[in-house]
């Protein structure tokens, strides 16, 4: 991307002001990690998902299906390392209360429910439902792999630089998607998918302070969140950004694969 195009893109963003794009990783980012999630699968599951890639992406980015912003501010519920998060939603409601879960978000329990729904869709050969629940899994996993989405401080409150969520997980990747290199190993069967779902926020939460610091450094010496800010932010955050997208891709593939295996590996349609 040329410097002129980069400057124009950031200028458009600045005109938009505080409008919330509301899509973890932006559509470009979701497309990127969905492609890699599909690449992580073996036959015949890979072909099944490859044939439906467009439908899954379209569903995963549909604002009428998902709320405008998906968060799980886990530090509102438990102190790090969040070892006591209940696997069962009913137990979570009993422990924290409905109001607390509404405030923090409930992504791990949504993910668990979508995983079980995908398993049932495979069992019943309901492939339209499989597309929907596969997209849900990708969206929820992807949202929890954005560190600033899993902390009450994730929007830049500690440094007084509000809007970090949008800058990091939407705007930054829109400009630099073509420069991001994501590699994903083969998907694995998850022995305890529910427990694994609960653990995902911990893996991204550990990077919250780093991103707050990167954001602070990138703002020093610049007049606004302009192209110089984004150049500095990408320079500092690129390795972490790639690692997080790889994690989102691999975990998405793992949940898809585990659901198919849990359904006893049903024969899949050729198209």
KACOR-V427651 format. One record per helix or strand of 2 or more residues. SS is the DSSP state (@ for helix, = for strand). FROM is the first residue (numbers start at 1). TO is the last residue. If there is no record, write none. Layout:
BEGIN
ss=(SS:SS)
from=(FROM:FROM)
to=(TO:TO)
END
This chain:
BEGIN
ss=(@:@:@:@:@:@:@:@:@:@:@:@:@:@:@)
from=(3:26:45:53:74:89:98:107:127:147:157:164:193:208:227)
to=(16:39:51:60:76:96:104:123:144:149:159:179:205:219:262)
END
